[in-house]
């Protein structure tokens, strides 16, 4: 008897959360996309500063500083757009997640006491990306629209 009463009370709240899930997915995508896109814009505004950072501060494994700067800036300008519109689904989100991990590994300052706040931010962004990667970009995405229009055989 008590369980049914509790279920009757909780059920509308759970339905509301289900209804709001696409909004939550969109907000998470836009939040992370904005942060990285603005970082990419900063990098292209002063390429000389960007090259100095990649030469002296960032230690990207296996890549020369110039290649790392080009790839990193490109990733910060392209991946956020794909994430924001929800195109490329879990694969693009996984690539974005890996990019965030590489950014953390490549910037030794994040691993110092002074860089702890930056590290915490990257961890939060990574967690948002990981959640999106696990369940996809959501119903308010280009991927979802494409699946509705062209069939369920396309995976996000």
N, CA, C and O atoms as a GROMACS GRO file, in nm:
protein
  624
    1UNK      N    1   0.081  -0.119   0.000
    1UNK     CA    2   0.000   0.000   0.000
    1UNK      C    3   0.086   0.126   0.000
    1UNK      O    4   0.062   0.216  -0.080
    2UNK      N    5   0.184   0.134   0.086
    2UNK     CA    6   0.271   0.252   0.096
    2UNK      C    7   0.355   0.268  -0.031
    2UNK      O    8   0.382   0.380  -0.074
    3UNK      N    9   0.396   0.157  -0.089
    3UNK     CA   10   0.476   0.164  -0.211
    3UNK      C   11   0.395   0.223  -0.325
    3UNK      O   12   0.446   0.304  -0.403
    4UNK      N   13   0.269   0.183  -0.337
    4UNK     CA   14   0.183   0.238  -0.443
    4UNK      C   15   0.161   0.387  -0.424
    4UNK      O   16   0.158   0.463  -0.522
    5UNK      N   17   0.145   0.429  -0.302
    5UNK     CA   18   0.126   0.571  -0.273
    5UNK      C   19   0.252   0.650  -0.310
    5UNK      O   20   0.244   0.756  -0.373
    6UNK      N   21   0.365   0.599  -0.270
    6UNK     CA   22   0.492   0.664  -0.304
    6UNK      C   23   0.511   0.668  -0.455
    6UNK      O   24   0.552   0.770  -0.510
    7UNK      N   25   0.482   0.559  -0.522
    7UNK     CA   26   0.494   0.554  -0.668
    7UNK      C   27   0.403   0.656  -0.734
    7UNK      O   28   0.443   0.722  -0.830
    8UNK      N   29   0.280   0.669  -0.685
    8UNK     CA   30   0.186   0.766  -0.739
    8UNK      C   31   0.236   0.909  -0.721
    8UNK      O   32   0.212   0.994  -0.807
    9UNK      N   33   0.304   0.935  -0.612
    9UNK     CA   34   0.359   1.068  -0.587
    9UNK      C   35   0.482   1.095  -0.675
    9UNK      O   36   0.497   1.205  -0.728
   10UNK      N   37   0.567   0.996  -0.690
   10UNK     CA   38   0.694   1.012  -0.762
   10UNK      C   39   0.676   1.010  -0.914
   10UNK      O   40   0.748   1.078  -0.986
   11UNK      N   41   0.580   0.932  -0.963
   11UNK     CA   42   0.562   0.912  -1.107
   11UNK      C   43   0.554   1.043  -1.187
   11UNK      O   44   0.620   1.053  -1.290
   12UNK      N   45   0.477   1.144  -1.146
   12UNK     CA   46   0.473   1.268  -1.225
   12UNK      C   47   0.609   1.339  -1.231
   12UNK      O   48   0.645   1.398  -1.333
   13UNK      N   49   0.682   1.333  -1.122
   13UNK     CA   50   0.815   1.394  -1.119
   13UNK      C   51   0.908   1.323  -1.219
   13UNK      O   52   0.983   1.389  -1.291
   14UNK      N   53   0.902   1.191  -1.222
   14UNK     CA   54   0.985   1.115  -1.316
   14UNK      C   55   0.945   1.143  -1.460
   14UNK      O   56   1.032   1.151  -1.547
   15UNK      N   57   0.816   1.157  -1.486
   15UNK     CA   58   0.770   1.191  -1.622
   15UNK      C   59   0.822   1.328  -1.662
   15UNK      O   60   0.862   1.348  -1.777
   16UNK      N   61   0.822   1.422  -1.570
   16UNK     CA   62   0.874   1.556  -1.598
   16UNK      C   63   1.022   1.548  -1.633
   16UNK      O   64   1.067   1.613  -1.727
   17UNK      N   65   1.097   1.470  -1.557
   17UNK     CA   66   1.240   1.454  -1.587
   17UNK      C   67   1.261   1.391  -1.724
   17UNK      O   68   1.349   1.433  -1.799
   18UNK      N   69   1.181   1.290  -1.757
   18UNK     CA   70   1.189   1.228  -1.890
   18UNK      C   71   1.160   1.332  -1.999
   18UNK      O   72   1.227   1.336  -2.102
   19UNK      N   73   1.060   1.415  -1.975
   19UNK     CA   74   1.021   1.518  -2.072
   19UNK      C   75   1.134   1.620  -2.091
   19UNK      O   76   1.156   1.670  -2.201
   20UNK      N   77   1.205   1.652  -1.983
   20UNK     CA   78   1.311   1.753  -1.987
   20UNK      C   79   1.448   1.699  -2.031
   20UNK      O   80   1.541   1.776  -2.050
   21UNK      N   81   1.460   1.569  -2.047
   21UNK     CA   82   1.588   1.508  -2.084
   21UNK      C   83   1.648   1.569  -2.212
   21UNK      O   84   1.767   1.599  -2.212
   22UNK      N   85   1.571   1.589  -2.319
   22UNK     CA   86   1.630   1.650  -2.439
   22UNK      C   87   1.687   1.789  -2.413
   22UNK      O   88   1.789   1.827  -2.470
   23UNK      N   89   1.622   1.866  -2.327
   23UNK     CA   90   1.672   1.998  -2.292
   23UNK      C   91   1.805   1.985  -2.217
   23UNK      O   92   1.899   2.061  -2.243
   24UNK      N   93   1.813   1.892  -2.125
   24UNK     CA   94   1.938   1.868  -2.052
   24UNK      C   95   2.051   1.827  -2.145
   24UNK      O   96   2.164   1.874  -2.130
   25UNK      N   97   2.021   1.739  -2.240
   25UNK     CA   98   2.121   1.698  -2.338
   25UNK      C   99   2.171   1.817  -2.419
   25UNK      O  100   2.292   1.834  -2.439
   26UNK      N  101   2.078   1.899  -2.465
   26UNK     CA  102   2.114   2.017  -2.544
   26UNK      C  103   2.199   2.114  -2.462
   26UNK      O  104   2.301   2.163  -2.511
   27UNK      N  105   2.158   2.141  -2.340
   27UNK     CA  106   2.234   2.233  -2.256
   27UNK      C  107   2.376   2.182  -2.230
   27UNK      O  108   2.471   2.260  -2.234
   28UNK      N  109   2.391   2.052  -2.205
   28UNK     CA  110   2.524   1.995  -2.183
   28UNK      C  111   2.609   2.009  -2.309
   28UNK      O  112   2.726   2.046  -2.301
   29UNK      N  113   2.550   1.981  -2.425
   29UNK     CA  114   2.624   1.993  -2.552
   29UNK      C  115   2.666   2.138  -2.574
   29UNK      O  116   2.781   2.164  -2.609
   30UNK      N  117   2.575   2.232  -2.554
   30UNK     CA  118   2.605   2.373  -2.578
   30UNK      C  119   2.708   2.427  -2.480
   30UNK      O  120   2.793   2.508  -2.518
   31UNK      N  121   2.702   2.382  -2.356
   31UNK     CA  122   2.797   2.430  -2.254
   31UNK      C  123   2.941   2.391  -2.292
   31UNK      O  124   3.030   2.476  -2.294
   32UNK      N  125   2.962   2.265  -2.322
   32UNK     CA  126   3.097   2.220  -2.356
   32UNK      C  127   3.140   2.279  -2.490
   32UNK      O  128   3.254   2.320  -2.505
   33UNK      N  129   3.050   2.284  -2.586
   33UNK     CA  130   3.082   2.338  -2.718
   33UNK      C  131   3.128   2.484  -2.708
   33UNK      O  132   3.226   2.523  -2.770
   34UNK      N  133   3.057   2.562  -2.631
   34UNK     CA  134   3.091   2.704  -2.616
   34UNK      C  135   3.231   2.722  -2.560
   34UNK      O  136   3.309   2.804  -2.610
   35UNK      N  137   3.263   2.648  -2.456
   35UNK     CA  138   3.393   2.662  -2.390
   35UNK      C  139   3.507   2.632  -2.487
   35UNK      O  140   3.602   2.710  -2.497
   36UNK      N  141   3.498   2.521  -2.559
   36UNK     CA  142   3.607   2.483  -2.650
   36UNK      C  143   3.610   2.572  -2.774
   36UNK      O  144   3.718   2.603  -2.825
   37UNK      N  145   3.492   2.612  -2.824
   37UNK     CA  146   3.490   2.698  -2.942
   37UNK      C  147   3.554   2.833  -2.911
   37UNK      O  148   3.631   2.885  -2.992
   38UNK      N  149   3.524   2.890  -2.796
   38UNK     CA  150   3.587   3.017  -2.758
   38UNK      C  151   3.738   3.002  -2.743
   38UNK      O  152   3.813   3.093  -2.777
   39UNK      N  153   3.784   2.888  -2.693
   39UNK     CA  154   3.927   2.862  -2.683
   39UNK      C  155   3.989   2.856  -2.823
   39UNK      O  156   4.099   2.907  -2.844
   40UNK      N  157   3.919   2.795  -2.917
   40UNK     CA  158   3.968   2.790  -3.056
   40UNK      C  159   3.975   2.928  -3.118
   40UNK      O  160   4.071   2.960  -3.188
   41UNK      N  161   3.874   3.010  -3.093
   41UNK     CA  162   3.876   3.147  -3.146
   41UNK      C  163   3.993   3.227  -3.089
   41UNK      O  164   4.056   3.304  -3.160
   42UNK      N  165   4.021   3.207  -2.961
   42UNK     CA  166   4.135   3.274  -2.899
   42UNK      C  167   4.264   3.232  -2.966
   42UNK      O  168   4.354   3.314  -2.988
   43UNK      N  169   4.274   3.105  -2.999
   43UNK     CA  170   4.397   3.055  -3.062
   43UNK      C  171   4.418   3.116  -3.201
   43UNK      O  172   4.531   3.149  -3.237
   44UNK      N  173   4.312   3.131  -3.279
   44UNK     CA  174   4.332   3.187  -3.414
   44UNK      C  175   4.348   3.339  -3.413
   44UNK      O  176   4.397   3.396  -3.510
   45UNK      N  177   4.309   3.404  -3.305
   45UNK     CA  178   4.326   3.549  -3.297
   45UNK      C  179   4.472   3.588  -3.284
   45UNK      O  180   4.512   3.695  -3.330
   46UNK      N  181   4.552   3.504  -3.221
   46UNK     CA  182   4.694   3.533  -3.208
   46UNK      C  183   4.772   3.404  -3.232
   46UNK      O  184   4.807   3.332  -3.139
   47UNK      N  185   4.797   3.379  -3.359
   47UNK     CA  186   4.864   3.253  -3.394
   47UNK      C  187   5.005   3.247  -3.336
   47UNK      O  188   5.053   3.140  -3.302
   48UNK      N  189   5.070   3.361  -3.327
   48UNK     CA  190   5.205   3.365  -3.271
   48UNK      C  191   5.203   3.320  -3.123
   48UNK      O  192   5.289   3.244  -3.080
   49UNK      N  193   5.106   3.368  -3.048
   49UNK     CA  194   5.091   3.325  -2.908
   49UNK      C  195   5.056   3.177  -2.899
   49UNK      O  196   5.105   3.105  -2.812
   50UNK      N  197   4.971   3.133  -2.990
   50UNK     CA  198   4.933   2.992  -2.992
   50UNK      C  199   5.055   2.904  -3.018
   50UNK      O  200   5.074   2.802  -2.951
   51UNK      N  201   5.137   2.944  -3.114
   51UNK     CA  202   5.259   2.866  -3.144
   51UNK      C  203   5.353   2.866  -3.024
   51UNK      O  204   5.417   2.765  -2.996
   52UNK      N  205   5.363   2.979  -2.954
   52UNK     CA  206   5.448   2.986  -2.836
   52UNK      C  207   5.397   2.890  -2.728
   52UNK      O  208   5.476   2.820  -2.663
   53UNK      N  209   5.264   2.886  -2.708
   53UNK     CA  210   5.206   2.794  -2.610
   53UNK      C  211   5.237   2.648  -2.645
   53UNK      O  212   5.278   2.570  -2.559
   54UNK      N  213   5.217   2.614  -2.771
   54UNK     CA  214   5.240   2.475  -2.812
   54UNK      C  215   5.388   2.440  -2.813
   54UNK      O  216   5.424   2.322  -2.803
   55UNK      N  217   5.473   2.539  -2.826
   55UNK     CA  218   5.618   2.515  -2.825
   55UNK      C  219   5.673   2.503  -2.683
   55UNK      O  220   5.759   2.420  -2.656
   56UNK      N  221   5.622   2.587  -2.591
   56UNK     CA  222   5.684   2.596  -2.459
   56UNK      C  223   5.598   2.545  -2.344
   56UNK      O  224   5.653   2.505  -2.241
   57UNK      N  225   5.467   2.545  -2.358
   57UNK     CA  226   5.379   2.507  -2.246
   57UNK      C  227   5.315   2.370  -2.264
   57UNK      O  228   5.323   2.284  -2.176
   58UNK      N  229   5.252   2.350  -2.379
   58UNK     CA  230   5.182   2.225  -2.404
   58UNK      C  231   5.282   2.121  -2.453
   58UNK      O  232   5.367   2.150  -2.538
   59UNK      N  233   5.271   2.003  -2.400
   59UNK     CA  234   5.362   1.893  -2.438
   59UNK      C  235   5.280   1.780  -2.500
   59UNK      O  236   5.262   1.674  -2.440
   60UNK      N  237   5.232   1.804  -2.621
   60UNK     CA  238   5.149   1.706  -2.689
   60UNK      C  239   5.238   1.589  -2.734
   60UNK      O  240   5.335   1.610  -2.807
   61UNK      N  241   5.205   1.468  -2.689
   61UNK     CA  242   5.289   1.353  -2.726
   61UNK      C  243   5.281   1.322  -2.876
   61UNK      O  244   5.175   1.331  -2.938
   62UNK      N  245   5.395   1.284  -2.931
   62UNK     CA  246   5.408   1.232  -3.067
   62UNK      C  247   5.391   1.335  -3.179
   62UNK      O  248   5.407   1.299  -3.296
   63UNK      N  249   5.360   1.460  -3.148
   63UNK     CA  250   5.339   1.560  -3.252
   63UNK      C  251   5.434   1.678  -3.233
   63UNK      O  252   5.468   1.714  -3.121
   64UNK      N  253   5.474   1.736  -3.345
   64UNK     CA  254   5.553   1.859  -3.337
   64UNK      C  255   5.461   1.971  -3.288
   64UNK      O  256   5.339   1.963  -3.304
   65UNK      N  257   5.518   2.075  -3.228
   65UNK     CA  258   5.434   2.185  -3.180
   65UNK      C  259   5.347   2.248  -3.290
   65UNK      O  260   5.232   2.284  -3.263
   66UNK      N  261   5.399   2.261  -3.410
   66UNK     CA  262   5.320   2.325  -3.516
   66UNK      C  263   5.203   2.236  -3.559
   66UNK      O  264   5.092   2.286  -3.580
   67UNK      N  265   5.225   2.107  -3.573
   67UNK     CA  266   5.116   2.015  -3.609
   67UNK      C  267   5.014   2.008  -3.495
   67UNK      O  268   4.893   2.009  -3.520
   68UNK      N  269   5.062   2.002  -3.371
   68UNK     CA  270   4.971   1.999  -3.256
   68UNK      C  271   4.886   2.126  -3.250
   68UNK      O  272   4.768   2.119  -3.219
   69UNK      N  273   4.946   2.241  -3.280
   69UNK     CA  274   4.872   2.368  -3.278
   69UNK      C  275   4.763   2.369  -3.384
   69UNK      O  276   4.651   2.412  -3.358
   70UNK      N  277   4.796   2.323  -3.503
   70UNK     CA  278   4.698   2.320  -3.612
   70UNK      C  279   4.585   2.222  -3.580
   70UNK      O  280   4.468   2.256  -3.594
   71UNK      N  281   4.620   2.102  -3.536
   71UNK     CA  282   4.518   2.001  -3.505
   71UNK      C  283   4.434   2.042  -3.384
   71UNK      O  284   4.312   2.027  -3.385
   72UNK      N  285   4.499   2.095  -3.281
   72UNK     CA  286   4.428   2.137  -3.161
   72UNK      C  287   4.331   2.251  -3.189
   72UNK      O  288   4.217   2.249  -3.143
   73UNK      N  289   4.378   2.350  -3.265
   73UNK     CA  290   4.291   2.463  -3.298
   73UNK      C  291   4.177   2.417  -3.387
   73UNK      O  292   4.062   2.458  -3.368
   74UNK      N  293   4.207   2.334  -3.483
   74UNK     CA  294   4.102   2.280  -3.570
   74UNK      C  295   3.998   2.202  -3.492
   74UNK      O  296   3.878   2.215  -3.516
   75UNK      N  297   4.044   2.122  -3.398
   75UNK     CA  298   3.952   2.044  -3.315
   75UNK      C  299   3.863   2.137  -3.233
   75UNK      O  300   3.744   2.111  -3.216
   76UNK      N  301   3.922   2.245  -3.180
   76UNK     CA  302   3.844   2.336  -3.096
   76UNK      C  303   3.747   2.421  -3.177
   76UNK      O  304   3.656   2.481  -3.119
   77UNK      N  305   3.764   2.428  -3.305
   77UNK     CA  306   3.671   2.504  -3.389
   77UNK      C  307   3.566   2.415  -3.456
   77UNK      O  308   3.454   2.459  -3.479
   78UNK      N  309   3.602   2.291  -3.488
   78UNK     CA  310   3.511   2.202  -3.561
   78UNK      C  311   3.427   2.115  -3.468
   78UNK      O  312   3.305   2.107  -3.484
   79UNK      N  313   3.491   2.050  -3.371
   79UNK     CA  314   3.418   1.959  -3.282
   79UNK      C  315   3.304   2.029  -3.205
   79UNK      O  316   3.197   1.970  -3.190
   80UNK      N  317   3.324   2.152  -3.156
   80UNK     CA  318   3.212   2.217  -3.086
   80UNK      C  319   3.090   2.242  -3.174
   80UNK      O  320   2.977   2.234  -3.127
   81UNK      N  321   3.113   2.272  -3.301
   81UNK     CA  322   3.000   2.294  -3.391
   81UNK      C  323   2.922   2.165  -3.409
   81UNK      O  324   2.799   2.164  -3.402
   82UNK      N  325   2.994   2.055  -3.433
   82UNK     CA  326   2.928   1.925  -3.448
   82UNK      C  327   2.855   1.885  -3.320
   82UNK      O  328   2.744   1.831  -3.325
   83UNK      N  329   2.918   1.913  -3.206
   83UNK     CA  330   2.854   1.882  -3.078
   83UNK      C  331   2.729   1.966  -3.057
   83UNK      O  332   2.626   1.914  -3.015
   84UNK      N  333   2.738   2.094  -3.085
   84UNK     CA  334   2.625   2.185  -3.061
   84UNK      C  335   2.501   2.145  -3.142
   84UNK      O  336   2.389   2.147  -3.090
   85UNK      N  337   2.522   2.109  -3.268
   85UNK     CA  338   2.406   2.072  -3.351
   85UNK      C  339   2.369   1.925  -3.336
   85UNK      O  340   2.265   1.881  -3.385
   86UNK      N  341   2.455   1.849  -3.267
   86UNK     CA  342   2.426   1.707  -3.245
   86UNK      C  343   2.444   1.624  -3.369
   86UNK      O  344   2.361   1.539  -3.401
   87UNK      N  345   2.554   1.646  -3.440
   87UNK     CA  346   2.582   1.571  -3.562
   87UNK      C  347   2.707   1.486  -3.544
   87UNK      O  348   2.810   1.536  -3.500
   88UNK      N  349   2.698   1.360  -3.578
   88UNK     CA  350   2.811   1.269  -3.566
   88UNK      C  351   2.799   1.179  -3.444
   88UNK      O  352   2.879   1.088  -3.424
   89UNK      N  353   2.698   1.206  -3.364
   89UNK     CA  354   2.663   1.121  -3.252
   89UNK      C  355   2.776   1.084  -3.159
   89UNK      O  356   2.866   1.164  -3.130
   90UNK      N  357   2.770   0.964  -3.114
   90UNK     CA  358   2.863   0.914  -3.013
   90UNK      C  359   3.007   0.911  -3.062
   90UNK      O  360   3.100   0.927  -2.983
   91UNK      N  361   3.026   0.891  -3.194
   91UNK     CA  362   3.163   0.887  -3.247
   91UNK      C  363   3.229   1.024  -3.233
   91UNK      O  364   3.343   1.033  -3.185
   92UNK      N  365   3.160   1.130  -3.273
   92UNK     CA  366   3.216   1.265  -3.260
   92UNK      C  367   3.236   1.302  -3.114
   92UNK      O  368   3.336   1.364  -3.077
   93UNK      N  369   3.141   1.263  -3.030
   93UNK     CA  370   3.153   1.292  -2.887
   93UNK      C  371   3.272   1.216  -2.829
   93UNK      O  372   3.344   1.271  -2.746
   94UNK      N  373   3.294   1.093  -2.872
   94UNK     CA  374   3.410   1.015  -2.825
   94UNK      C  375   3.540   1.082  -2.868
   94UNK      O  376   3.635   1.090  -2.790
   95UNK      N  377   3.545   1.131  -2.992
   95UNK     CA  378   3.664   1.203  -3.039
   95UNK      C  379   3.686   1.328  -2.955
   95UNK      O  380   3.799   1.359  -2.918
   96UNK      N  381   3.579   1.399  -2.924
   96UNK     CA  382   3.587   1.520  -2.841
   96UNK      C  383   3.637   1.482  -2.701
   96UNK      O  384   3.721   1.552  -2.644
   97UNK      N  385   3.586   1.373  -2.646
   97UNK     CA  386   3.629   1.325  -2.515
   97UNK      C  387   3.779   1.296  -2.514
   97UNK      O  388   3.850   1.335  -2.422
   98UNK      N  389   3.825   1.226  -2.618
   98UNK     CA  390   3.968   1.194  -2.629
   98UNK      C  391   4.051   1.322  -2.643
   98UNK      O  392   4.159   1.332  -2.585
   99UNK      N  393   4.000   1.418  -2.719
   99UNK     CA  394   4.070   1.546  -2.732
   99UNK      C  395   4.086   1.612  -2.595
   99UNK      O  396   4.194   1.663  -2.564
  100UNK      N  397   3.982   1.610  -2.515
  100UNK     CA  398   3.989   1.668  -2.380
  100UNK      C  399   4.093   1.596  -2.295
  100UNK      O  400   4.168   1.660  -2.222
  101UNK      N  401   4.099   1.464  -2.304
  101UNK     CA  402   4.198   1.386  -2.229
  101UNK      C  403   4.339   1.425  -2.274
  101UNK      O  404   4.428   1.444  -2.191
  102UNK      N  405   4.360   1.436  -2.405
  102UNK     CA  406   4.492   1.475  -2.457
  102UNK      C  407   4.529   1.615  -2.409
  102UNK      O  408   4.644   1.640  -2.374
  103UNK      N  409   4.432   1.706  -2.406
  103UNK     CA  410   4.457   1.842  -2.356
  103UNK      C  411   4.505   1.838  -2.211
  103UNK      O  412   4.597   1.910  -2.174
  104UNK      N  413   4.443   1.754  -2.131
  104UNK     CA  414   4.482   1.743  -1.989
  104UNK      C  415   4.622   1.683  -1.976
  104UNK      O  416   4.703   1.731  -1.897
  105UNK      N  417   4.648   1.580  -2.052
  105UNK     CA  418   4.779   1.514  -2.046
  105UNK      C  419   4.890   1.607  -2.095
  105UNK      O  420   5.002   1.603  -2.044
  106UNK      N  421   4.858   1.690  -2.193
  106UNK     CA  422   4.959   1.773  -2.260
  106UNK      C  423   4.992   1.903  -2.188
  106UNK      O  424   5.084   1.973  -2.230
  107UNK      N  425   4.922   1.936  -2.085
  107UNK     CA  426   4.945   2.063  -2.018
  107UNK      C  427   4.988   2.037  -1.873
  107UNK      O  428   4.903   2.028  -1.785
  108UNK      N  429   5.117   2.025  -1.849
  108UNK     CA  430   5.168   1.990  -1.715
  108UNK      C  431   5.122   2.085  -1.605
  108UNK      O  432   5.111   2.045  -1.489
  109UNK      N  433   5.095   2.211  -1.638
  109UNK     CA  434   5.051   2.308  -1.539
  109UNK      C  435   4.924   2.262  -1.466
  109UNK      O  436   4.906   2.291  -1.348
  110UNK      N  437   4.837   2.191  -1.537
  110UNK     CA  438   4.712   2.145  -1.476
  110UNK      C  439   4.737   2.051  -1.358
  110UNK      O  440   4.651   2.035  -1.272
  111UNK      N  441   4.854   1.990  -1.356
  111UNK     CA  442   4.885   1.892  -1.253
  111UNK      C  443   4.958   1.955  -1.134
  111UNK      O  444   5.008   1.883  -1.048
  112UNK      N  445   4.963   2.088  -1.130
  112UNK     CA  446   5.023   2.159  -1.018
  112UNK      C  447   4.912   2.212  -0.928
  112UNK      O  448   4.795   2.209  -0.963
  113UNK      N  449   4.952   2.261  -0.810
  113UNK     CA  450   4.854   2.319  -0.718
  113UNK      C  451   4.786   2.441  -0.782
  113UNK      O  452   4.666   2.461  -0.765
  114UNK      N  453   4.862   2.521  -0.855
  114UNK     CA  454   4.804   2.639  -0.920
  114UNK      C  455   4.712   2.603  -1.036
  114UNK      O  456   4.623   2.682  -1.071
  115UNK      N  457   4.730   2.487  -1.095
  115UNK     CA  458   4.648   2.446  -1.208
  115UNK      C  459   4.529   2.359  -1.171
  115UNK      O  460   4.457   2.312  -1.259
  116UNK      N  461   4.509   2.336  -1.041
  116UNK     CA  462   4.405   2.243  -0.996
  116UNK      C  463   4.265   2.284  -1.043
  116UNK      O  464   4.183   2.198  -1.077
  117UNK      N  465   4.236   2.413  -1.046
  117UNK     CA  466   4.104   2.458  -1.091
  117UNK      C  467   4.083   2.424  -1.239
  117UNK      O  468   3.975   2.379  -1.278
  118UNK      N  469   4.185   2.446  -1.321
  118UNK     CA  470   4.177   2.411  -1.462
  118UNK      C  471   4.158   2.262  -1.482
  118UNK      O  472   4.080   2.219  -1.567
  119UNK      N  473   4.229   2.182  -1.402
  119UNK     CA  474   4.213   2.037  -1.409
  119UNK      C  475   4.070   1.997  -1.373
  119UNK      O  476   4.010   1.913  -1.439
  120UNK      N  477   4.016   2.058  -1.268
  120UNK     CA  478   3.877   2.029  -1.228
  120UNK      C  479   3.779   2.064  -1.339
  120UNK      O  480   3.682   1.992  -1.362
  121UNK      N  481   3.804   2.176  -1.408
  121UNK     CA  482   3.716   2.213  -1.519
  121UNK      C  483   3.722   2.109  -1.631
  121UNK      O  484   3.618   2.070  -1.684
  122UNK      N  485   3.842   2.066  -1.667
  122UNK     CA  486   3.855   1.964  -1.771
  122UNK      C  487   3.787   1.833  -1.730
  122UNK      O  488   3.728   1.765  -1.813
  123UNK      N  489   3.797   1.799  -1.602
  123UNK     CA  490   3.730   1.678  -1.554
  123UNK      C  491   3.578   1.693  -1.568
  123UNK      O  492   3.511   1.600  -1.612
  124UNK      N  493   3.525   1.809  -1.532
  124UNK     CA  494   3.381   1.832  -1.546
  124UNK      C  495   3.338   1.825  -1.692
  124UNK      O  496   3.237   1.762  -1.724
  125UNK      N  497   3.413   1.888  -1.781
  125UNK     CA  498   3.379   1.882  -1.924
  125UNK      C  499   3.387   1.739  -1.974
  125UNK      O  500   3.303   1.694  -2.051
  126UNK      N  501   3.490   1.666  -1.928
  126UNK     CA  502   3.504   1.526  -1.967
  126UNK      C  503   3.386   1.442  -1.920
  126UNK      O  504   3.339   1.354  -1.993
  127UNK      N  505   3.339   1.467  -1.798
  127UNK     CA  506   3.224   1.392  -1.747
  127UNK      C  507   3.098   1.422  -1.828
  127UNK      O  508   3.021   1.330  -1.858
  128UNK      N  509   3.077   1.548  -1.864
  128UNK     CA  510   2.962   1.580  -1.949
  128UNK      C  511   2.974   1.510  -2.084
  128UNK      O  512   2.876   1.453  -2.134
  129UNK      N  513   3.092   1.514  -2.143
  129UNK     CA  514   3.112   1.445  -2.271
  129UNK      C  515   3.093   1.295  -2.257
  129UNK      O  516   3.035   1.231  -2.345
  130UNK      N  517   3.140   1.239  -2.146
  130UNK     CA  518   3.126   1.095  -2.125
  130UNK      C  519   2.978   1.057  -2.115
  130UNK      O  520   2.936   0.957  -2.174
  131UNK      N  521   2.898   1.134  -2.041
  131UNK     CA  522   2.755   1.104  -2.031
  131UNK      C  523   2.688   1.112  -2.168
  131UNK      O  524   2.607   1.026  -2.203
  132UNK      N  525   2.722   1.215  -2.245
  132UNK     CA  526   2.665   1.227  -2.380
  132UNK      C  527   2.711   1.111  -2.468
  132UNK      O  528   2.634   1.060  -2.550
  133UNK      N  529   2.837   1.070  -2.452
  133UNK     CA  530   2.891   0.960  -2.531
  133UNK      C  531   2.816   0.830  -2.499
  133UNK      O  532   2.792   0.749  -2.588
  134UNK      N  533   2.780   0.810  -2.373
  134UNK     CA  534   2.712   0.687  -2.333
  134UNK      C  535   2.569   0.679  -2.385
  134UNK      O  536   2.522   0.570  -2.418
  135UNK      N  537   2.497   0.792  -2.392
  135UNK     CA  538   2.358   0.781  -2.436
  135UNK      C  539   2.326   0.860  -2.562
  135UNK      O  540   2.210   0.864  -2.603
  136UNK      N  541   2.423   0.923  -2.623
  136UNK     CA  542   2.402   0.993  -2.749
  136UNK      C  543   2.363   1.138  -2.729
  136UNK      O  544   2.342   1.183  -2.616
  137UNK      N  545   2.354   1.213  -2.840
  137UNK     CA  546   2.330   1.357  -2.831
  137UNK      C  547   2.188   1.396  -2.793
  137UNK      O  548   2.164   1.513  -2.762
  138UNK      N  549   2.094   1.303  -2.794
  138UNK     CA  550   1.958   1.333  -2.750
  138UNK      C  551   1.861   1.361  -2.864
  138UNK      O  552   1.898   1.360  -2.982
  139UNK      N  553   1.737   1.385  -2.825
  139UNK     CA  554   1.630   1.403  -2.923
  139UNK      C  555   1.635   1.538  -2.993
  139UNK      O  556   1.585   1.550  -3.105
  140UNK      N  557   1.694   1.637  -2.932
  140UNK     CA  558   1.705   1.768  -2.996
  140UNK      C  559   1.841   1.779  -3.062
  140UNK      O  560   1.924   1.862  -3.025
  141UNK      N  561   1.863   1.693  -3.161
  141UNK     CA  562   1.991   1.689  -3.232
  141UNK      C  563   1.967   1.661  -3.379
  141UNK      O  564   1.863   1.608  -3.418
  142UNK      N  565   2.063   1.698  -3.459
  142UNK     CA  566   2.057   1.671  -3.602
  142UNK      C  567   2.055   1.520  -3.628
  142UNK      O  568   1.985   1.473  -3.717
  143UNK      N  569   2.130   1.446  -3.549
  143UNK     CA  570   2.131   1.300  -3.563
  143UNK      C  571   1.991   1.242  -3.544
  143UNK      O  572   1.948   1.155  -3.620
  144UNK      N  573   1.920   1.288  -3.443
  144UNK     CA  574   1.785   1.237  -3.416
  144UNK      C  575   1.692   1.271  -3.533
  144UNK      O  576   1.614   1.186  -3.577
  145UNK      N  577   1.701   1.391  -3.584
  145UNK     CA  578   1.618   1.433  -3.697
  145UNK      C  579   1.649   1.346  -3.820
  145UNK      O  580   1.557   1.304  -3.890
  146UNK      N  581   1.777   1.320  -3.845
  146UNK     CA  582   1.817   1.236  -3.959
  146UNK      C  583   1.761   1.095  -3.942
  146UNK      O  584   1.712   1.036  -4.038
  147UNK      N  585   1.769   1.040  -3.821
  147UNK     CA  586   1.713   0.906  -3.795
  147UNK      C  587   1.563   0.904  -3.819
  147UNK      O  588   1.511   0.808  -3.877
  148UNK      N  589   1.493   1.007  -3.775
  148UNK     CA  590   1.348   1.013  -3.798
  148UNK      C  591   1.315   1.021  -3.946
  148UNK      O  592   1.220   0.959  -3.993
  149UNK      N  593   1.393   1.098  -4.019
  149UNK     CA  594   1.368   1.122  -4.160
  149UNK      C  595   1.410   1.004  -4.248
  149UNK      O  596   1.343   0.972  -4.346
  150UNK      N  597   1.521   0.938  -4.211
  150UNK     CA  598   1.578   0.836  -4.300
  150UNK      C  599   1.580   0.697  -4.240
  150UNK      O  600   1.641   0.606  -4.298
  151UNK      N  601   1.518   0.677  -4.129
  151UNK     CA  602   1.505   0.542  -4.077
  151UNK      C  603   1.593   0.517  -3.954
  151UNK      O  604   1.690   0.588  -3.928
  152UNK      N  605   1.555   0.414  -3.881
  152UNK     CA  606   1.623   0.378  -3.758
  152UNK      C  607   1.749   0.296  -3.781
  152UNK      O  608   1.818   0.262  -3.685
  153UNK      N  609   1.780   0.264  -3.904
  153UNK     CA  610   1.900   0.186  -3.931
  153UNK      C  611   2.027   0.266  -3.911
  153UNK      O  612   2.136   0.209  -3.905
  154UNK      N  613   2.015   0.399  -3.902
  154UNK     CA  614   2.132   0.483  -3.876
  154UNK      C  615   2.154   0.494  -3.727
  154UNK      O  616   2.062   0.528  -3.653
  155UNK      N  617   2.275   0.466  -3.682
  155UNK     CA  618   2.309   0.475  -3.541
  155UNK      C  619   2.367   0.612  -3.509
  155UNK      O  620   2.435   0.671  -3.593
  156UNK      N  621   2.340   0.661  -3.390
  156UNK     CA  622   2.400   0.790  -3.349
  156UNK      C  623   2.520   0.766  -3.263
  156UNK      O  624   2.584   0.861  -3.219
   0.00000   0.00000   0.00000
